[in-house]
């Protein structure tokens, strides 16, 4: 125990001498210490600012992008009630198997059919594809 006490007392003496020595130094050292502390504070501020910066989540990004777009409510409502009937009609009339002899029409029908399948819930686009089928494939509806 005495050895630990002497080590502690010696440490206190060394620390007090160091403190006295620091306080005896000139004012320029204190100025540089305050400048270094200010720089440290600025660095810590920027690190914490970057760490706690709010990141845009996928949900927030989707919301902001969707708010920038125009929404065609008429097409949405019309699609919910009429898209199935129009889709069924187009998929039967524009199926590539209806044009087995004409290779050119078969390729056109295949591309139109793929677009019909891709846009089966969008009445506006299905009507555009119907007009395209009438013009390119000579189909009567």
C-alpha positions in Angstrom: 0.0 0.0 0.0 2.8 2.4 0.8 4.3 1.9 -2.6 1.0 2.8 -4.3 0.7 5.9 -2.1 4.2 7.1 -2.9 3.5 6.5 -6.6 0.3 8.6 -6.4 2.1 11.3 -4.4 5.0 11.4 -6.9 2.5 11.6 -9.8 0.7 14.5 -8.1 4.0 16.4 -7.6 5.0 15.9 -11.2 1.6 17.0 -12.4 1.6 20.1 -10.2 5.1 21.0 -11.4 3.9 20.7 -15.0 0.9 22.9 -14.3 3.0 25.5 -12.7 5.5 25.4 -15.6 2.6 25.8 -18.2 1.2 28.7 -16.3 4.6 30.4 -16.2 4.9 30.3 -20.1 4.3 33.4 -22.1 0.9 34.5 -23.4 1.7 33.4 -27.0 1.5 29.8 -26.1 -2.0 30.3 -24.6 -3.1 32.1 -27.8 -1.9 29.1 -30.0 -3.7 26.7 -27.6 -7.0 28.6 -28.1 -6.5 28.6 -31.8 -5.9 24.9 -31.8 -9.0 24.3 -29.7 -11.1 26.5 -32.0 -9.8 24.5 -35.0 -10.6 21.2 -33.2 -14.1 22.5 -32.4 -14.7 23.4 -36.1 -13.5 19.9 -37.3 -15.7 18.2 -34.7 -18.7 20.4 -35.9 -18.2 19.4 -39.5 -17.8 15.7 -38.7 -20.9 15.7 -36.6 -22.9 17.7 -39.2 -22.0 15.1 -41.8 -22.8 12.2 -39.6 -26.2 13.4 -38.5 -27.2 14.9 -41.9 -30.6 13.6 -42.8 -30.4 11.2 -45.7 -33.2 11.0 -48.2 -35.0 7.6 -48.0 -36.3 5.8 -51.0 -39.8 6.6 -49.8 -39.1 10.3 -49.6 -37.4 10.3 -53.0 -40.4 8.6 -54.6 -42.8 11.0 -53.0 -40.8 14.1 -54.2 -40.5 12.7 -57.7 -44.2 11.8 -57.9 -45.2 15.2 -56.7 -43.3 16.8 -59.6 -45.2 14.7 -62.2 -48.6 15.6 -63.6 -51.2 13.0 -62.7 -54.0 12.2 -65.2 -56.8 11.3 -62.9 -59.2 10.8 -65.8 -56.9 8.0 -67.2 -56.6 6.4 -63.7 -60.3 6.2 -63.2 -61.0 5.2 -66.8 -58.3 2.5 -66.5 -59.8 1.0 -63.4 -63.1 0.4 -65.1 -62.4 -0.1 -68.8 -58.9 -1.5 -69.1 -59.7 -5.2 -68.8 -62.3 -5.2 -71.6 -60.1 -3.2 -73.9 -57.0 -5.4 -73.1 -58.9 -8.6 -73.8 -60.1 -7.3 -77.1 -56.7 -6.1 -78.2 -54.8 -9.2 -77.1 -57.1 -11.4 -79.3 -57.1 -9.1 -82.3 -53.4 -8.3 -82.3 -51.9 -11.7 -81.4 -49.0 -12.6 -83.6 -50.4 -16.0 -84.3 -53.2 -14.3 -86.4 -50.5 -13.4 -89.0 -48.6 -16.6 -89.7 -48.2 -16.1 -93.4 -47.0 -12.5 -93.5 -43.6 -12.2 -91.6 -43.7 -8.4 -91.6 -47.1 -8.2 -90.1 -46.2 -11.0 -87.7 -43.2 -8.9 -86.4 -45.3 -5.7 -86.1 -48.1 -7.7 -84.3 -45.5 -9.2 -81.9 -44.2 -5.7 -81.0 -47.7 -4.3 -80.6 -48.7 -7.4 -78.5 -45.7 -6.9 -76.2 -46.7 -3.3 -75.7 -50.3 -4.3 -75.0 -49.2 -6.8 -72.4 -46.9 -4.3 -70.8 -49.6 -1.6 -70.6 -52.6 -3.7 -69.8 -53.9 -1.4 -67.1 -53.4 1.9 -68.9 -56.4 2.7 -71.1 -54.8 5.7 -72.7 -51.9 3.7 -73.9 -54.1 0.8 -75.0 -56.2 3.2 -77.1 -53.0 4.5 -78.8 -52.0 0.9 -79.5 -55.4 0.1 -80.9 -55.0 3.0 -83.4 -51.5 1.7 -84.2 -52.9 -1.8 -84.9 -55.6 -0.3 -87.1 -53.0 1.6 -89.2 -50.2 -1.0 -89.4 -52.1 -4.3 -89.3 -55.3 -3.2 -91.1 -57.5 -4.7 -88.3 -61.1 -3.7 -88.0 -62.6 -3.4 -84.5 
